[in-house]
Amino acid sequence: MKKHKKSIIIVSIVLFAAAITAAAAGTYGALTQPQKQQPGVQLTAQRSAAVGELTDPIYTYLANHYAGEELYEKVEAYARMKIVYQPTQTEIGKLADLLDNGTDFDAVLTSYKFWTTTNADISLLEQIAGTYTADMEQMMNWVDNVYDSLKGKSGLTVQEVKEYQEKELTREDILLADELSRKDVYTIKEILSKREQGKDWFTIISDVYSGINIPLNLPTSKKAAYQAIEDGDSILQAVFLSTRSNQTLEQWMDLLVQGTDTFRDTVTTYHTDLVCDELKRLKAAGLYALTGEEAIAQESQEQFLMQQLEAQQVDMQQVEVLQTEGYDTAEILNAASEAKYTGRSIAEELEQ
């Protein structure tokens, strides 16, 4: 039997891939954070032992400061970030220090993800997170504003953005140029000027990384294919993934050459499986469970999928057998749909 995909633990997890860009900084809705001096939730001896086995001080912090659904939401948010960005032990220690010093949890995550897009040392992370105040909670781009202030930079004006768009540069072009400018090789205007002159994103990104002494070592024979890729954001994501996965940059770029959809689907599956594994460990440690809303959504989705299987006149006993073998209902439904056109059985489709 093939090694099939793992069942998705929560319905909402498939949505997080939309927020994963090549090291793009995400924004999470902030929740009120207990102060360090508050007692929070005390660990039981059993939970303390389980948390200790995870060897991550941030999980311990969360278990000590939150309870119930708020705990689960915080743990899930950190687990997702940890899987995608893979902070080093030194970086995790720095994040834990910030939390222990009373820095807002969501601000710490947002600051870290933003910091990974720069070429600065970790002191910048501390500066950004340390600048956060509660009144910034409703500011969509607070982290960008703080960064520009710290670096003495000024962003594009509304009029300048409009002028670039009139020159057929897209909003995505401008956002990507802004992100690349954080490497301090070219300014955002210099990058956009290169785009105006017709330079492709692969060449621009290669030049930026060469400028920080991290050359993109790729076969010259494939350069033309890579230069033809129009999705610069996915190119940057491929670079990011090559440093945080067991796949090389060439392998990720070759996948992107096949098409943006193929690339994104593969990335989604890759991260979803890893996050599911992490959440299963956390569930066993008593640090994670479905929130009430997620449980209802999952049950609703499961009922819908079962109705679709019944509409296709799939044998429900066969469904039960496949589920005991580890296949989730969505996989079974997809296999049943494919089987109609291939003439193979559902089991055979699942083995493909």
Phi, psi and chi 1 to 4 in degrees:
 res  aa     phi    psi   chi1   chi2   chi3   chi4
   1 MET       -  139.4 -178.5  176.7  -64.9      -
   2 LYS   -71.1  160.9   77.7 -179.5 -177.7   75.6
   3 LYS   -80.5   99.6 -174.9  178.4 -175.1  -63.2
   4 HIS   -83.3  168.8   49.5   79.1      -      -
   5 LYS   -66.1  148.8  -63.4  177.1 -176.4  176.7
   6 LYS   -77.9  148.3  -58.6  173.5 -179.9   65.8
   7 SER   -64.8  141.3  -61.2      -      -      -
   8 ILE   -76.9  124.6  -64.4  178.3      -      -
   9 ILE   -68.9  -38.6  -64.6  177.9      -      -
  10 ILE  -132.1  146.4   54.7  173.4      -      -
  11 VAL   -61.8  -39.0  175.2      -      -      -
  12 SER   -69.4  -15.7   63.9      -      -      -
  13 ILE   -65.4  -30.0 -159.7  171.8      -      -
  14 VAL   -69.8  -15.5  -61.8      -      -      -
  15 LEU   -80.8  -20.2  -58.6  177.9      -      -
  16 PHE   -69.1  -20.2   90.0   97.7      -      -
  17 ALA   -64.7  -25.5      -      -      -      -
  18 ALA   -63.4  -25.8      -      -      -      -
  19 ALA   -91.2   -6.8      -      -      -      -
  20 ILE   -87.9  109.6  -61.0  173.0      -      -
  21 THR  -119.4  177.6   56.7      -      -      -
  22 ALA   -65.7   87.2      -      -      -      -
  23 ALA    62.1   23.8      -      -      -      -
  24 ALA   -70.7  141.9      -      -      -      -
  25 ALA   -80.3  126.2      -      -      -      -
  26 GLY   -93.9  165.9      -      -      -      -
  27 THR  -122.9  124.0  -59.0      -      -      -
  28 TYR  -106.4  145.2  -71.7   75.4      -      -
  29 GLY   -65.4  124.0      -      -      -      -
  30 ALA   -76.6  145.3      -      -      -      -
  31 LEU  -116.8  155.2  -64.8  172.7      -      -
  32 THR   -64.4  128.0  -57.7      -      -      -
  33 GLN   -99.6  130.0  168.1  135.1  -12.1      -
  34 PRO   -62.4  143.5  -19.2   31.0      -      -
  35 GLN   -75.4  159.0  -64.1  -58.9  -50.5      -
  36 LYS   -57.9  -35.4 -178.1 -179.2  177.6 -177.6
  37 GLN   -76.6  -11.9   63.9  -91.3   23.3      -
  38 GLN   -74.6  146.9  -67.4  177.7  -46.9      -
  39 PRO   -68.2  -30.9   23.8  -35.0      -      -
  40 GLY    64.7 -148.6      -      -      -      -
  41 VAL  -103.8  121.7 -178.6      -      -      -
  42 GLN   -81.8  137.9  -62.6  -54.8  -50.1      -
  43 LEU   -73.3  137.1  -68.9  172.9      -      -
  44 THR   -76.0  164.1   62.7      -      -      -
  45 ALA   -60.9  -39.7      -      -      -      -
  46 GLN   -66.4  -46.3 -178.0  178.4    7.2      -
  47 ARG   -67.1  -38.9  176.3 -179.8  -74.4 -175.4
  48 SER   -58.5  -42.0 -179.4      -      -      -
  49 ALA   -65.5  -41.0      -      -      -      -
  50 ALA   -66.7  -42.7      -      -      -      -
  51 VAL   -63.6  -39.8  171.5      -      -      -
  52 GLY   -59.2  -35.2      -      -      -      -
  53 GLU   -67.8  -22.6  -69.0  174.0    1.9      -
  54 LEU   -78.1  -15.9  -65.4  171.9      -      -
  55 THR    49.5   40.6   63.6      -      -      -
  56 ASP  -132.3  111.0 -172.2  -35.8      -      -
  57 PRO   -62.3  -21.9   24.5  -35.8      -      -
  58 ILE   -72.7  -37.4  -64.7 -179.0      -      -
  59 TYR   -63.2  -39.5  -73.7  134.0      -      -
  60 THR   -63.1  -43.3  -57.4      -      -      -
  61 TYR   -58.7  -48.2  169.7   86.9      -      -
  62 LEU   -62.4  -40.5  -67.0  174.4      -      -
  63 ALA   -64.9  -28.9      -      -      -      -
  64 ASN   -85.4  -15.4  -84.0  -40.0      -      -
  65 HIS  -117.0  -13.4  -73.8   74.7      -      -
  66 TYR  -133.5  163.3  -61.5   97.1      -      -
  67 ALA  -145.4  161.9      -      -      -      -
  68 GLY    60.7 -143.4      -      -      -      -
  69 GLU   -66.1  -30.8  -64.8 -163.3   -8.8      -
  70 GLU   -64.3  -39.0 -170.4  175.2   23.1      -
  71 LEU   -61.4  -48.2  169.0   64.6      -      -
  72 TYR   -60.9  -39.9  -55.8  151.9      -      -
  73 GLU   -65.5  -42.0  -70.6  168.5   -4.4      -
  74 LYS   -67.3  -44.0  -61.8  -68.0 -170.8 -175.5
  75 VAL   -61.8  -43.1  165.1      -      -      -
  76 GLU   -63.7  -42.7 -178.1 -175.2  -24.1      -
  77 ALA   -60.9  -43.6      -      -      -      -
  78 TYR   -69.2  -40.6  175.2   64.1      -      -
  79 ALA   -59.7  -43.0      -      -      -      -
  80 ARG   -62.1  -47.1  -69.4 -179.0 -177.3 -177.5
  81 MET   -61.1  -43.5 -173.2  -79.0  -78.1      -
  82 LYS   -62.4  -41.9 -177.6  176.7 -180.0 -179.8
  83 ILE   -68.1  -43.1  -70.7  -57.6      -      -
  84 VAL   -74.9  -44.5  175.3      -      -      -
  85 TYR   -95.2  -19.4  -69.4   83.7      -      -
  86 GLN    47.0   63.5  -65.8 -172.2   24.4      -
  87 PRO   -62.2  146.7   22.5  -33.9      -      -
  88 THR   -73.3  168.6   64.5      -      -      -
  89 GLN   -61.5  -36.7  -75.5  -57.8  117.3      -
  90 THR   -63.0  -43.3  -62.2      -      -      -
  91 GLU   -66.6  -40.5  -68.7  164.7    1.3      -
  92 ILE   -62.2  -40.6  -71.7  174.1      -      -
  93 GLY   -61.3  -39.1      -      -      -      -
  94 LYS   -67.1  -41.0 -174.1   61.2   66.0  177.6
  95 LEU   -62.9  -41.5  -62.8  177.8      -      -
  96 ALA   -63.4  -39.3      -      -      -      -
  97 ASP   -62.3  -42.7  -71.7  -17.2      -      -
  98 LEU   -61.2  -42.4  -72.6  166.8      -      -
  99 LEU   -66.2  -43.4  -68.2  171.9      -      -
 100 ASP   -61.8  -27.6  -74.8  -23.1      -      -
 101 ASN   -85.3    6.0  -71.3  -30.6      -      -
 102 GLY    91.9    9.4      -      -      -      -
 103 THR   -70.9  139.6  -50.5      -      -      -
 104 ASP   -54.7  133.7  179.3   83.3      -      -
 105 PHE   -59.2  -50.8  171.7   76.7      -      -
 106 ASP   -65.2  -33.8  -64.0  -68.6      -      -
 107 ALA   -66.3  -35.9      -      -      -      -
 108 VAL   -64.4  -46.2  168.7      -      -      -
 109 LEU   -63.4  -46.7  -67.2 -164.7      -      -
 110 THR   -61.6  -42.6  -60.7      -      -      -
 111 SER   -64.0  -40.6  -60.6      -      -      -
 112 TYR   -64.5  -47.0  175.8   76.9      -      -
 113 LYS   -62.3  -38.1  -73.0 -177.6  -77.1 -173.0
 114 PHE   -66.3  -43.8 -174.8   92.5      -      -
 115 TRP   -57.6  -35.1  171.6   71.6      -      -
 116 THR   -65.4  -16.6   63.6      -      -      -
 117 THR   -86.9   -5.6   70.0      -      -      -
 118 THR   -99.6  179.5   73.1      -      -      -
 119 ASN  -117.2   28.7 -169.4   38.8      -      -
 120 ALA   -98.3  160.4      -      -      -      -
 121 ASP   -75.8  175.0   63.1   42.4      -      -
 122 ILE   -68.5  -13.1 -156.9  164.0      -      -
 123 SER   -62.9  -27.9   63.8      -      -      -
 124 LEU   -64.8  -38.1  178.0   65.0      -      -
 125 LEU   -57.7  -45.7  165.8   61.5      -      -
 126 GLU   -62.7  -41.0  -63.4  177.1  -83.8      -
 127 GLN   -64.2  -45.2  -71.5  178.2  -71.5      -
 128 ILE   -64.7  -51.6  -66.8  174.2      -      -
 129 ALA   -62.8  -37.7      -      -      -      -
 130 GLY   -69.9  -17.8      -      -      -      -
 131 THR   -83.5  -18.5  -55.0      -      -      -
 132 TYR   -62.9  136.3  178.6   84.0      -      -
 133 THR  -131.0  160.5   57.8      -      -      -
 134 ALA   -58.8  -30.3      -      -      -      -
 135 ASP   -73.7   -7.3   58.9   -1.3      -      -
 136 MET   -85.2   -6.8  -65.2  179.6 -178.6      -
 137 GLU   -53.5  -39.6 -179.2  178.0  -24.8      -
 138 GLN   -88.9    0.4  -57.0  -57.1  -38.7      -
 139 MET   -85.6  117.6  -65.1  171.6   57.4      -
 140 MET   -62.0  -39.8 -177.0  177.1  -64.3      -
 141 ASN  -115.3   37.7  -61.7  -44.6      -      -
 142 TRP   -59.0  -37.8   71.6  -94.5      -      -
 143 VAL   -67.1  -36.7   67.8      -      -      -
 144 ASP   -64.7  -42.7  -62.2   80.3      -      -
 145 ASN   -64.0  -41.1  -65.6  -26.0      -      -
 146 VAL   -64.2  -44.3  169.1      -      -      -
 147 TYR   -60.0  -48.3  173.4   77.5      -      -
 148 ASP   -60.2  -39.4  -73.7  -14.7      -      -
 149 SER   -65.2  -43.5  177.0      -      -      -
 150 LEU   -65.8  -35.4  -69.9  171.4      -      -
 151 LYS   -92.5   -3.5  -59.6  -72.3  -73.9 -174.0
 152 GLY    69.0   31.5      -      -      -      -
 153 LYS  -103.4  159.2  -65.8 -176.2  176.0 -177.7
 154 SER  -125.6  132.5   57.5      -      -      -
 155 GLY   -76.2 -179.7      -      -      -      -
 156 LEU   -71.5  144.7  -60.8  177.1      -      -
 157 THR   -78.4  164.7   65.1      -      -      -
 158 VAL   -58.7  -40.0  173.3      -      -      -
 159 GLN   -65.8  -40.4 -179.1   59.6   34.3      -
 160 GLU   -65.1  -40.7  -74.0  173.0  -32.4      -
 161 VAL   -60.4  -44.7  170.0      -      -      -
 162 LYS   -60.3  -42.1 -177.0  178.5  178.8 -179.5
 163 GLU   -65.5  -39.5  -69.8  172.5   -3.8      -
 164 TYR   -64.9  -39.8  -80.6  120.8      -      -
 165 GLN   -67.0  -32.5  -69.4  177.4  -34.2      -
 166 GLU   -67.5  -23.0  -71.4  174.1  -11.1      -
 167 LYS   -89.5   15.0  -63.8  174.4 -177.1  176.5
 168 GLU    70.9   23.8  -61.9 -172.6   -6.1      -
 169 LEU   -91.0  135.1  -68.6  177.8      -      -
 170 THR   -87.5  169.4   66.2      -      -      -
 171 ARG   -60.8  -37.9  178.0  176.2  179.4  -86.3
 172 GLU   -64.3  -38.1  -71.9   70.2   25.9      -
 173 ASP   -59.4  -45.3  -73.9  -30.8      -      -
 174 ILE   -67.0  -42.7  -65.5  169.9      -      -
 175 LEU   -64.8  -40.8  -69.9  174.5      -      -
 176 LEU   -68.3  -39.8 -176.7   53.9      -      -
 177 ALA   -62.3  -39.2      -      -      -      -
 178 ASP   -62.4  -44.8  179.9   48.6      -      -
 179 GLU   -63.9  -44.6 -177.9  172.4  -20.5      -
 180 LEU   -65.4  -29.3  -72.5  169.8      -      -
 181 SER   -66.4  -19.1   71.6      -      -      -
 182 ARG   -70.9  -10.4  -63.2  172.6 -156.4  152.8
 183 LYS   -79.5   -7.3  -57.4  -63.6 -173.8 -173.7
 184 ASP    61.5   35.2  -70.9  -29.2      -      -
 185 VAL  -102.4  -50.1  176.1      -      -      -
 186 TYR  -127.4  152.7  -58.5  118.0      -      -
 187 THR   -78.6  166.5   66.2      -      -      -
 188 ILE   -60.8  -37.7 -177.6  173.1      -      -
 189 LYS   -69.3  -35.8  -69.4 -176.9  178.5 -179.5
 190 GLU   -65.8  -38.9  -72.2  172.9  -27.0      -
 191 ILE   -67.8  -44.4  -65.8  170.6      -      -
 192 LEU   -66.0  -31.3  -69.1  173.5      -      -
 193 SER   -64.2  -40.2  175.8      -      -      -
 194 LYS   -62.1  -38.9  -66.9  175.7 -174.8  -66.3
 195 ARG   -66.9  -39.5  -72.7  -66.2  -70.1  167.0
 196 GLU   -59.5  -35.5  -73.3 -178.7   76.2      -
 197 GLN   -80.8   -0.4  -64.2  166.0   17.2      -
 198 GLY    94.2    9.1      -      -      -      -
 199 LYS   -72.8  137.7 -174.5  164.0  -72.8 -170.1
 200 ASP   -77.9  159.4   61.4  -85.7      -      -
 201 TRP   -66.9  -35.8  -84.7  122.8      -      -
 202 PHE   -60.9  -43.2  173.9   73.4      -      -
 203 THR   -65.8  -43.3  -60.8      -      -      -
 204 ILE   -62.2  -47.0  -67.4  173.2      -      -
 205 ILE   -64.5  -39.8  -68.0  170.7      -      -
 206 SER   -61.2  -42.1  -64.2      -      -      -
 207 ASP   -64.7  -40.3  -70.7  -14.1      -      -
 208 VAL   -62.7  -46.2  167.8      -      -      -
 209 TYR   -70.9  -32.3  -85.6   84.3      -      -
 210 SER   -64.5  -33.4  -68.1      -      -      -
 211 GLY   -68.1  -19.6      -      -      -      -
 212 ILE  -110.5   22.0   57.5  174.4      -      -
 213 ASN    61.2   35.9  -62.5  -44.1      -      -
 214 ILE  -128.9   74.3  -54.6  177.2      -      -
 215 PRO   -65.0  143.9   24.6  -34.0      -      -
 216 LEU   -86.0   98.5  -54.7 -174.4      -      -
 217 ASN   -80.1   99.5  -63.7  -44.2      -      -
 218 LEU  -133.6  152.6  -67.8  164.1      -      -
 219 PRO   -61.7  133.7  -20.8   32.7      -      -
 220 THR   -60.7  -32.2  -56.9      -      -      -
 221 SER   -63.8  -20.3   60.1      -      -      -
 222 LYS  -102.5    1.2  -64.4 -178.1  177.9 -178.3
 223 LYS   -58.5  -42.7 -175.5  176.4 -179.6  179.5
 224 ALA   -62.4  -40.5      -      -      -      -
 225 ALA   -65.3  -39.2      -      -      -      -
 226 TYR   -70.5  -36.2  -62.5  156.2      -      -
 227 GLN   -67.6  -22.1  -70.6  175.6  -37.5      -
 228 ALA   -79.9  -10.6      -      -      -      -
 229 ILE   -71.7  123.3  -61.1  171.2      -      -
 230 GLU   -89.1  -19.8  -63.4 -178.2    0.2      -
 231 ASP   -85.6   87.4 -174.5   -4.2      -      -
 232 GLY   -64.2  -33.1      -      -      -      -
 233 ASP   -61.1  -40.7 -158.2   50.6      -      -
 234 SER   -71.1  -32.1  -70.7      -      -      -
 235 ILE   -61.4  -45.7  -65.8  174.2      -      -
 236 LEU   -64.3  -36.2 -164.6   55.1      -      -
 237 GLN   -66.3  -37.5 -172.3  175.7   11.3      -
 238 ALA   -62.2  -40.7      -      -      -      -
 239 VAL   -61.3  -45.9  175.1      -      -      -
 240 PHE   -61.3  -46.1 -178.6   80.1      -      -
 241 LEU   -63.9  -32.9  -75.0  163.2      -      -
 242 SER   -65.1  -20.9   69.6      -      -      -
 243 THR   -95.6   -5.1   65.4      -      -      -
 244 ARG  -136.1   29.2  -71.3  164.2  170.2   80.1
 245 SER  -152.5  175.8   70.5      -      -      -
 246 ASN   -91.1   10.6   56.5    5.3      -      -
 247 GLN  -101.5  143.0  -63.1  -85.6   79.2      -
 248 THR   -79.3  165.3   65.3      -      -      -
 249 LEU   -60.7  -40.5  176.1   56.9      -      -
 250 GLU   -60.2  -41.3 -177.3  178.5   -5.1      -
 251 GLN   -64.9  -42.4  -71.3  172.8  -48.2      -
 252 TRP   -67.2  -39.8  -74.9  115.1      -      -
 253 MET   -67.8  -38.8  -70.7  -64.1  -64.2      -
 254 ASP   -63.2  -36.4  -73.0  -11.4      -      -
 255 LEU   -66.2  -39.0 -175.2   63.0      -      -
 256 LEU   -67.4  -33.6 -174.3   51.5      -      -
 257 VAL   -60.1  -32.2  167.8      -      -      -
 258 GLN   -68.2  -18.9  -63.7  176.5   32.3      -
 259 GLY   140.6  145.2      -      -      -      -
 260 THR   -61.5  -40.4  -62.3      -      -      -
 261 ASP   -62.7  -43.5  -70.8  -17.6      -      -
 262 THR   -61.2  -44.0  -61.4      -      -      -
 263 PHE   -61.9  -49.4  174.0   80.6      -      -
 264 ARG   -66.2  -38.8  -69.6  179.4  177.5  172.7
 265 ASP   -62.1  -41.2  -73.0  -13.5      -      -
 266 THR   -65.6  -42.1  -58.2      -      -      -
 267 VAL   -64.1  -42.1  173.1      -      -      -
 268 THR   -60.1  -48.1  -62.4      -      -      -
 269 THR   -62.6  -42.8  -60.2      -      -      -
 270 TYR   -58.5  -50.3  171.3   71.6      -      -
 271 HIS   -71.7  -38.0  -77.8  132.6      -      -
 272 THR   -61.3  -44.8  -62.8      -      -      -
 273 ASP   -60.8  -43.2  -75.4   -7.8      -      -
 274 LEU   -67.2  -40.9  -68.4  176.2      -      -
 275 VAL   -65.5  -40.2  172.1      -      -      -
 276 CYS   -59.1  -42.9  -76.6      -      -      -
 277 ASP   -61.3  -43.5  -77.2  -18.1      -      -
 278 GLU   -65.2  -42.6 -177.5   75.5   -4.7      -
 279 LEU   -68.2  -31.8  -67.9  179.6      -      -
 280 LYS   -64.4  -40.7  -76.9  170.7   67.0  177.0
 281 ARG   -63.8  -42.1  -68.1 -165.0  -44.4  123.1
 282 LEU   -68.7  -35.0  -63.1  168.3      -      -
 283 LYS   -63.8  -41.8 -174.1  175.3 -178.1  180.0
 284 ALA   -64.4  -28.9      -      -      -      -
 285 ALA   -85.5   -2.3      -      -      -      -
 286 GLY    81.7   14.9      -      -      -      -
 287 LEU  -101.2   -5.7  -68.8 -178.8      -      -
 288 TYR  -145.8  144.0  177.7   76.8      -      -
 289 ALA  -161.3  165.5      -      -      -      -
 290 LEU   -66.5  139.1  -68.0  176.5      -      -
 291 THR   -74.3  165.7   65.1      -      -      -
 292 GLY   -58.0  -42.5      -      -      -      -
 293 GLU   -64.5  -41.5 -176.0  178.6  -15.6      -
 294 GLU   -67.7  -38.2  -71.5  168.0  -17.0      -
 295 ALA   -62.6  -41.8      -      -      -      -
 296 ILE   -64.9  -43.4  -68.1  171.1      -      -
 297 ALA   -63.1  -41.4      -      -      -      -
 298 GLN   -64.8  -43.3 -174.4 -177.5   61.2      -
 299 GLU   -63.8  -40.5  178.2   60.8   26.0      -
 300 SER   -63.6  -42.8  176.2      -      -      -
 301 GLN   -64.7  -42.2 -176.7 -165.9   49.8      -
 302 GLU   -61.8  -42.2 -174.0   67.9   14.2      -
 303 GLN   -63.1  -41.3  -70.4  177.2   -0.2      -
 304 PHE   -62.8  -44.8  172.7   76.8      -      -
 305 LEU   -63.3  -40.3  -65.6  173.7      -      -
 306 MET   -65.3  -37.4  -67.9  -61.3  -71.3      -
 307 GLN   -63.9  -38.2  -71.2  171.2   -2.1      -
 308 GLN   -65.4  -38.1  -65.9  -60.1  -55.7      -
 309 LEU   -66.1  -40.9  -75.2  167.8      -      -
 310 GLU   -64.4  -39.2  -70.5  176.6   -5.9      -
 311 ALA   -63.7  -29.0      -      -      -      -
 312 GLN   -88.0    6.1  -67.1 -168.4   28.6      -
 313 GLN    58.0   40.7  -61.1 -178.2  -29.0      -
 314 VAL   -82.0  138.3  175.8      -      -      -
 315 ASP   -64.3  117.5 -176.6   -9.3      -      -
 316 MET   -66.3  -28.5  -70.6  -62.7  105.6      -
 317 GLN   -66.8  -37.9  -71.4 -174.4  -27.3      -
 318 GLN   -64.9  -38.5 -177.9 -174.5   12.6      -
 319 VAL   -59.7  -45.3  171.7      -      -      -
 320 GLU   -61.5  -41.0  -69.8  179.2    8.3      -
 321 VAL   -63.9  -45.3  169.9      -      -      -
 322 LEU   -64.9  -35.9  -68.2  170.6      -      -
 323 GLN   -65.8  -37.8  -73.0  174.9  -28.1      -
 324 THR   -67.3  -22.4   60.6      -      -      -
 325 GLU   -83.6   -3.9  -67.7  177.5   -3.3      -
 326 GLY   107.9   -1.1      -      -      -      -
 327 TYR   -82.1  137.9  -66.5  102.0      -      -
 328 ASP   -88.1  167.5   63.9   37.0      -      -
 329 THR   -62.9  -36.9  -49.0      -      -      -
 330 ALA   -63.4  -41.5      -      -      -      -
 331 GLU   -63.5  -41.1  -71.3  178.7  -52.7      -
 332 ILE   -64.8  -42.1  -62.7  169.5      -      -
 333 LEU   -63.7  -43.0  178.0   58.6      -      -
 334 ASN   -60.6  -42.8  -71.6  -23.8      -      -
 335 ALA   -65.2  -38.6      -      -      -      -
 336 ALA   -64.1  -39.7      -      -      -      -
 337 SER   -65.9  -42.5  -60.8      -      -      -
 338 GLU   -65.1  -38.5  -70.2  -66.8  -34.5      -
 339 ALA   -60.3  -29.2      -      -      -      -
 340 LYS   -61.0  -32.8  -74.6 -175.4  175.4 -178.5
 341 TYR   -97.4  -24.5  -60.3  100.7      -      -
 342 THR   -94.9  -21.7   64.0      -      -      -
 343 GLY    83.3   -1.5      -      -      -      -
 344 ARG   -85.2  165.5  -68.4 -169.7  -72.6  -99.8
 345 SER   -78.5  166.3   68.2      -      -      -
 346 ILE   -61.8  -42.6  -64.9  175.3      -      -
 347 ALA   -60.4  -40.0      -      -      -      -
 348 GLU   -66.9  -39.2  -72.0  172.6  -29.7      -
 349 GLU   -62.7  -39.9  -76.2  -63.2  -27.8      -
 350 LEU   -67.5  -23.5  -71.9  167.6      -      -
 351 GLU   -81.1  -14.5  -68.2  -71.8  -19.4      -
 352 GLN   -69.2      -  -63.7  -59.3  -50.8      -
